Amino acid sequence: MTDVTPERAELLSLRARLAVTERVAWIGAEMAAIMRPEEALAFVEAQRNALARAYAAPSEETAALPAHEREFVAAEVERRFAELVVTLREAARI
């Protein structure tokens, strides 16, 4: 690890933490979809809609982002939620 600067190591560590957190959350969502498919999908859709509203216009949550970055994050959030919904439907067999 001597080739990694302390600043870069901090960024890479954060990236690893996010990857692990995302994977664990994804597995939990799949399990919820298997056990309670309709409720799991309804919850995911509610969260999808809440984030879509949050990034649709400047707000307290998005005040630090310029418009083009807010739009980028909104599109990325939507893309990832769309992937999640497909995964949950497959897991729930619906």
VMD Tcl script that builds the backbone (N, CA, C; Angstrom):
set m [mol new atoms 282]
animate dup $m
set s [atomselect $m all]
$s set {name element resname resid chain x y z} {
  {N N MET 1 A 0.797 -1.200 0.000}
  {CA C MET 1 A 0.000 0.000 0.000}
  {C C MET 1 A 0.840 1.264 0.000}
  {N N THR 2 A 2.119 1.144 -0.155}
  {CA C THR 2 A 2.972 2.317 -0.129}
  {C C THR 2 A 2.771 3.210 -1.349}
  {N N ASP 3 A 2.150 2.698 -2.415}
  {CA C ASP 3 A 1.921 3.497 -3.612}
  {C C ASP 3 A 0.693 4.394 -3.489}
  {N N VAL 4 A -0.054 4.263 -2.418}
  {CA C VAL 4 A -1.287 5.027 -2.238}
  {C C VAL 4 A -1.053 6.147 -1.236}
  {N N THR 5 A -1.352 7.375 -1.655}
  {CA C THR 5 A -1.198 8.512 -0.743}
  {C C THR 5 A -2.264 8.438 0.345}
  {N N PRO 6 A -2.027 9.065 1.477}
  {CA C PRO 6 A -3.041 9.054 2.540}
  {C C PRO 6 A -4.382 9.622 2.078}
  {N N GLU 7 A -4.362 10.667 1.268}
  {CA C GLU 7 A -5.611 11.266 0.784}
  {C C GLU 7 A -6.358 10.288 -0.114}
  {N N ARG 8 A -5.606 9.633 -1.011}
  {CA C ARG 8 A -6.219 8.660 -1.924}
  {C C ARG 8 A -6.708 7.434 -1.148}
  {N N ALA 9 A -5.959 7.026 -0.137}
  {CA C ALA 9 A -6.364 5.883 0.690}
  {C C ALA 9 A -7.692 6.171 1.377}
  {N N GLU 10 A -7.869 7.395 1.835}
  {CA C GLU 10 A -9.126 7.768 2.476}
  {C C GLU 10 A -10.289 7.675 1.480}
  {N N LEU 11 A -10.091 8.170 0.278}
  {CA C LEU 11 A -11.114 8.108 -0.764}
  {C C LEU 11 A -11.420 6.654 -1.143}
  {N N LEU 12 A -10.380 5.853 -1.315}
  {CA C LEU 12 A -10.577 4.449 -1.677}
  {C C LEU 12 A -11.252 3.668 -0.552}
  {N N SER 13 A -10.921 4.003 0.670}
  {CA C SER 13 A -11.577 3.362 1.815}
  {C C SER 13 A -13.066 3.684 1.830}
  {N N LEU 14 A -13.402 4.940 1.553}
  {CA C LEU 14 A -14.801 5.339 1.482}
  {C C LEU 14 A -15.516 4.595 0.361}
  {N N ARG 15 A -14.862 4.469 -0.779}
  {CA C ARG 15 A -15.450 3.727 -1.902}
  {C C ARG 15 A -15.720 2.281 -1.513}
  {N N ALA 16 A -14.784 1.649 -0.815}
  {CA C ALA 16 A -14.965 0.265 -0.372}
  {C C ALA 16 A -16.123 0.153 0.614}
  {N N ARG 17 A -16.203 1.100 1.541}
  {CA C ARG 17 A -17.310 1.089 2.515}
  {C C ARG 17 A -18.649 1.224 1.809}
  {N N LEU 18 A -18.717 2.099 0.812}
  {CA C LEU 18 A -19.959 2.264 0.055}
  {C C LEU 18 A -20.310 0.995 -0.712}
  {N N ALA 19 A -19.325 0.345 -1.296}
  {CA C ALA 19 A -19.578 -0.889 -2.038}
  {C C ALA 19 A -20.136 -1.978 -1.126}
  {N N VAL 20 A -19.542 -2.131 0.048}
  {CA C VAL 20 A -20.022 -3.137 0.997}
  {C C VAL 20 A -21.432 -2.789 1.475}
  {N N THR 21 A -21.646 -1.533 1.830}
  {CA C THR 21 A -22.965 -1.106 2.305}
  {C C THR 21 A -24.021 -1.318 1.231}
  {N N GLU 22 A -23.709 -0.957 0.000}
  {CA C GLU 22 A -24.660 -1.134 -1.090}
  {C C GLU 22 A -24.988 -2.607 -1.292}
  {N N ARG 23 A -23.983 -3.456 -1.269}
  {CA C ARG 23 A -24.223 -4.886 -1.485}
  {C C ARG 23 A -25.075 -5.480 -0.378}
  {N N VAL 24 A -24.777 -5.140 0.850}
  {CA C VAL 24 A -25.555 -5.659 1.978}
  {C C VAL 24 A -27.008 -5.168 1.892}
  {N N ALA 25 A -27.195 -3.907 1.558}
  {CA C ALA 25 A -28.552 -3.368 1.404}
  {C C ALA 25 A -29.284 -4.067 0.266}
  {N N TRP 26 A -28.576 -4.318 -0.836}
  {CA C TRP 26 A -29.169 -4.987 -1.997}
  {C C TRP 26 A -29.639 -6.390 -1.603}
  {N N ILE 27 A -28.791 -7.120 -0.869}
  {CA C ILE 27 A -29.156 -8.465 -0.408}
  {C C ILE 27 A -30.377 -8.393 0.505}
  {N N GLY 28 A -30.398 -7.421 1.399}
  {CA C GLY 28 A -31.554 -7.253 2.286}
  {C C GLY 28 A -32.821 -6.971 1.507}
  {N N ALA 29 A -32.716 -6.148 0.473}
  {CA C ALA 29 A -33.885 -5.850 -0.359}
  {C C ALA 29 A -34.358 -7.106 -1.087}
  {N N GLU 30 A -33.424 -7.910 -1.577}
  {CA C GLU 30 A -33.802 -9.165 -2.233}
  {C C GLU 30 A -34.512 -10.101 -1.253}
  {N N MET 31 A -34.009 -10.184 -0.049}
  {CA C MET 31 A -34.647 -11.042 0.957}
  {C C MET 31 A -36.054 -10.537 1.274}
  {N N ALA 32 A -36.198 -9.238 1.414}
  {CA C ALA 32 A -37.524 -8.668 1.672}
  {C C ALA 32 A -38.472 -8.979 0.522}
  {N N ALA 33 A -37.975 -8.910 -0.712}
  {CA C ALA 33 A -38.814 -9.195 -1.879}
  {C C ALA 33 A -39.234 -10.656 -1.917}
  {N N ILE 34 A -38.375 -11.535 -1.464}
  {CA C ILE 34 A -38.724 -12.957 -1.425}
  {C C ILE 34 A -39.796 -13.203 -0.363}
  {N N MET 35 A -39.639 -12.556 0.794}
  {CA C MET 35 A -40.558 -12.793 1.907}
  {C C MET 35 A -41.869 -12.025 1.768}
  {N N ARG 36 A -41.812 -10.790 1.316}
  {CA C ARG 36 A -43.006 -9.945 1.201}
  {C C ARG 36 A -42.897 -9.102 -0.072}
  {N N PRO 37 A -43.137 -9.709 -1.218}
  {CA C PRO 37 A -42.876 -9.030 -2.488}
  {C C PRO 37 A -43.618 -7.712 -2.678}
  {N N GLU 38 A -44.905 -7.687 -2.443}
  {CA C GLU 38 A -45.669 -6.463 -2.688}
  {C C GLU 38 A -45.227 -5.330 -1.771}
  {N N GLU 39 A -45.025 -5.651 -0.490}
  {CA C GLU 39 A -44.611 -4.637 0.463}
  {C C GLU 39 A -43.208 -4.110 0.141}
  {N N ALA 40 A -42.314 -5.015 -0.236}
  {CA C ALA 40 A -40.945 -4.608 -0.558}
  {C C ALA 40 A -40.937 -3.686 -1.772}
  {N N LEU 41 A -41.672 -4.056 -2.807}
  {CA C LEU 41 A -41.713 -3.217 -4.006}
  {C C LEU 41 A -42.377 -1.878 -3.723}
  {N N ALA 42 A -43.418 -1.874 -2.914}
  {CA C ALA 42 A -44.078 -0.613 -2.570}
  {C C ALA 42 A -43.123 0.296 -1.802}
  {N N PHE 43 A -42.352 -0.271 -0.886}
  {CA C PHE 43 A -41.384 0.509 -0.119}
  {C C PHE 43 A -40.308 1.091 -1.034}
  {N N VAL 44 A -39.786 0.263 -1.920}
  {CA C VAL 44 A -38.743 0.728 -2.843}
  {C C VAL 44 A -39.287 1.831 -3.743}
  {N N GLU 45 A -40.491 1.660 -4.243}
  {CA C GLU 45 A -41.088 2.699 -5.099}
  {C C GLU 45 A -41.293 4.006 -4.325}
  {N N ALA 46 A -41.690 3.901 -3.057}
  {CA C ALA 46 A -41.871 5.105 -2.233}
  {C C ALA 46 A -40.534 5.831 -2.060}
  {N N GLN 47 A -39.463 5.075 -1.813}
  {CA C GLN 47 A -38.145 5.681 -1.661}
  {C C GLN 47 A -37.656 6.268 -2.980}
  {N N ARG 48 A -37.948 5.577 -4.060}
  {CA C ARG 48 A -37.582 6.071 -5.396}
  {C C ARG 48 A -38.253 7.414 -5.652}
  {N N ASN 49 A -39.540 7.498 -5.357}
  {CA C ASN 49 A -40.283 8.746 -5.552}
  {C C ASN 49 A -39.774 9.857 -4.645}
  {N N ALA 50 A -39.437 9.517 -3.407}
  {CA C ALA 50 A -38.927 10.527 -2.469}
  {C C ALA 50 A -37.603 11.112 -2.971}
  {N N LEU 51 A -36.719 10.256 -3.454}
  {CA C LEU 51 A -35.445 10.765 -3.963}
  {C C LEU 51 A -35.626 11.530 -5.261}
  {N N ALA 52 A -36.552 11.100 -6.096}
  {CA C ALA 52 A -36.825 11.835 -7.344}
  {C C ALA 52 A -37.282 13.254 -7.015}
  {N N ARG 53 A -38.156 13.378 -6.018}
  {CA C ARG 53 A -38.611 14.711 -5.587}
  {C C ARG 53 A -37.454 15.515 -5.001}
  {N N ALA 54 A -36.618 14.871 -4.216}
  {CA C ALA 54 A -35.505 15.565 -3.564}
  {C C ALA 54 A -34.528 16.149 -4.580}
  {N N TYR 55 A -34.318 15.451 -5.682}
  {CA C TYR 55 A -33.348 15.918 -6.670}
  {C C TYR 55 A -33.985 16.662 -7.836}
  {N N ALA 56 A -35.292 16.796 -7.841}
  {CA C ALA 56 A -35.980 17.473 -8.944}
  {C C ALA 56 A -35.692 18.974 -8.968}
  {N N ALA 57 A -35.487 19.542 -7.807}
  {CA C ALA 57 A -35.248 20.984 -7.711}
  {C C ALA 57 A -34.322 21.241 -6.527}
  {N N PRO 58 A -33.691 22.386 -6.502}
  {CA C PRO 58 A -32.832 22.699 -5.359}
  {C C PRO 58 A -33.620 22.646 -4.045}
  {N N SER 59 A -33.004 22.083 -3.041}
  {CA C SER 59 A -33.624 21.990 -1.721}
  {C C SER 59 A -32.515 21.996 -0.681}
  {N N GLU 60 A -32.887 21.886 0.587}
  {CA C GLU 60 A -31.869 21.816 1.644}
  {C C GLU 60 A -30.925 20.648 1.406}
  {N N GLU 61 A -31.485 19.508 0.977}
  {CA C GLU 61 A -30.677 18.302 0.769}
  {C C GLU 61 A -29.705 18.440 -0.395}
  {N N THR 62 A -30.063 19.248 -1.385}
  {CA C THR 62 A -29.254 19.328 -2.600}
  {C C THR 62 A -28.626 20.705 -2.813}
  {N N ALA 63 A -28.688 21.561 -1.830}
  {CA C ALA 63 A -28.227 22.948 -1.972}
  {C C ALA 63 A -26.754 23.050 -2.369}
  {N N ALA 64 A -25.937 22.108 -1.968}
  {CA C ALA 64 A -24.504 22.175 -2.258}
  {C C ALA 64 A -24.174 21.769 -3.693}
  {N N LEU 65 A -25.153 21.233 -4.416}
  {CA C LEU 65 A -24.888 20.756 -5.775}
  {C C LEU 65 A -25.317 21.771 -6.824}
  {N N PRO 66 A -24.449 22.034 -7.800}
  {CA C PRO 66 A -24.889 22.846 -8.943}
  {C C PRO 66 A -25.958 22.061 -9.710}
  {N N ALA 67 A -26.744 22.735 -10.510}
  {CA C ALA 67 A -27.865 22.106 -11.227}
  {C C ALA 67 A -27.417 20.898 -12.044}
  {N N HIS 68 A -26.312 21.024 -12.777}
  {CA C HIS 68 A -25.889 19.904 -13.627}
  {C C HIS 68 A -25.475 18.685 -12.809}
  {N N GLU 69 A -24.901 18.899 -11.633}
  {CA C GLU 69 A -24.544 17.770 -10.769}
  {C C GLU 69 A -25.784 17.161 -10.126}
  {N N ARG 70 A -26.728 18.007 -9.729}
  {CA C ARG 70 A -27.980 17.509 -9.167}
  {C C ARG 70 A -28.713 16.644 -10.195}
  {N N GLU 71 A -28.729 17.107 -11.443}
  {CA C GLU 71 A -29.378 16.343 -12.517}
  {C C GLU 71 A -28.655 15.026 -12.771}
  {N N PHE 72 A -27.326 15.045 -12.706}
  {CA C PHE 72 A -26.556 13.817 -12.873}
  {C C PHE 72 A -26.908 12.814 -11.771}
  {N N VAL 73 A -26.902 13.287 -10.520}
  {CA C VAL 73 A -27.214 12.400 -9.398}
  {C C VAL 73 A -28.647 11.884 -9.523}
  {N N ALA 74 A -29.578 12.726 -9.909}
  {CA C ALA 74 A -30.975 12.296 -10.080}
  {C C ALA 74 A -31.075 11.179 -11.113}
  {N N ALA 75 A -30.390 11.332 -12.224}
  {CA C ALA 75 A -30.419 10.300 -13.267}
  {C C ALA 75 A -29.770 9.005 -12.784}
  {N N GLU 76 A -28.677 9.131 -12.057}
  {CA C GLU 76 A -27.991 7.947 -11.535}
  {C C GLU 76 A -28.849 7.235 -10.488}
  {N N VAL 77 A -29.497 7.994 -9.619}
  {CA C VAL 77 A -30.396 7.405 -8.621}
  {C C VAL 77 A -31.533 6.663 -9.323}
  {N N GLU 78 A -32.118 7.277 -10.331}
  {CA C GLU 78 A -33.210 6.633 -11.066}
  {C C GLU 78 A -32.733 5.353 -11.747}
  {N N ARG 79 A -31.559 5.405 -12.357}
  {CA C ARG 79 A -31.010 4.213 -13.021}
  {C C ARG 79 A -30.803 3.075 -12.031}
  {N N ARG 80 A -30.261 3.400 -10.883}
  {CA C ARG 80 A -30.002 2.355 -9.884}
  {C C ARG 80 A -31.297 1.815 -9.269}
  {N N PHE 81 A -32.281 2.682 -9.061}
  {CA C PHE 81 A -33.571 2.194 -8.572}
  {C C PHE 81 A -34.233 1.298 -9.612}
  {N N ALA 82 A -34.128 1.646 -10.881}
  {CA C ALA 82 A -34.708 0.807 -11.939}
  {C C ALA 82 A -34.064 -0.587 -11.915}
  {N N GLU 83 A -32.745 -0.644 -11.746}
  {CA C GLU 83 A -32.047 -1.929 -11.634}
  {C C GLU 83 A -32.538 -2.709 -10.415}
  {N N LEU 84 A -32.709 -2.007 -9.307}
  {CA C LEU 84 A -33.169 -2.656 -8.081}
  {C C LEU 84 A -34.561 -3.243 -8.263}
  {N N VAL 85 A -35.457 -2.503 -8.881}
  {CA C VAL 85 A -36.822 -3.001 -9.094}
  {C C VAL 85 A -36.803 -4.271 -9.940}
  {N N VAL 86 A -35.990 -4.294 -10.993}
  {CA C VAL 86 A -35.876 -5.500 -11.826}
  {C C VAL 86 A -35.372 -6.671 -10.984}
  {N N THR 87 A -34.334 -6.423 -10.188}
  {CA C THR 87 A -33.775 -7.473 -9.333}
  {C C THR 87 A -34.809 -7.986 -8.343}
  {N N LEU 88 A -35.563 -7.071 -7.738}
  {CA C LEU 88 A -36.562 -7.488 -6.750}
  {C C LEU 88 A -37.692 -8.270 -7.402}
  {N N ARG 89 A -38.120 -7.862 -8.574}
  {CA C ARG 89 A -39.167 -8.617 -9.285}
  {C C ARG 89 A -38.686 -10.021 -9.617}
  {N N GLU 90 A -37.426 -10.141 -10.017}
  {CA C GLU 90 A -36.876 -11.467 -10.299}
  {C C GLU 90 A -36.779 -12.304 -9.031}
  {N N ALA 91 A -36.322 -11.692 -7.944}
  {CA C ALA 91 A -36.197 -12.411 -6.674}
  {C C ALA 91 A -37.564 -12.875 -6.161}
  {N N ALA 92 A -38.566 -12.029 -6.368}
  {CA C ALA 92 A -39.911 -12.353 -5.884}
  {C C ALA 92 A -40.692 -13.181 -6.889}
  {N N ARG 93 A -40.117 -13.340 -8.083}
  {CA C ARG 93 A -40.780 -14.065 -9.161}
  {C C ARG 93 A -42.115 -13.431 -9.546}
  {N N ILE 94 A -42.106 -12.089 -9.634}
  {CA C ILE 94 A -43.326 -11.378 -10.070}
  {C C ILE 94 A -43.020 -10.472 -11.231}
}
mol reanalyze $m
mol bondsrecalc $m
mol representation Tube
mol addrep $m
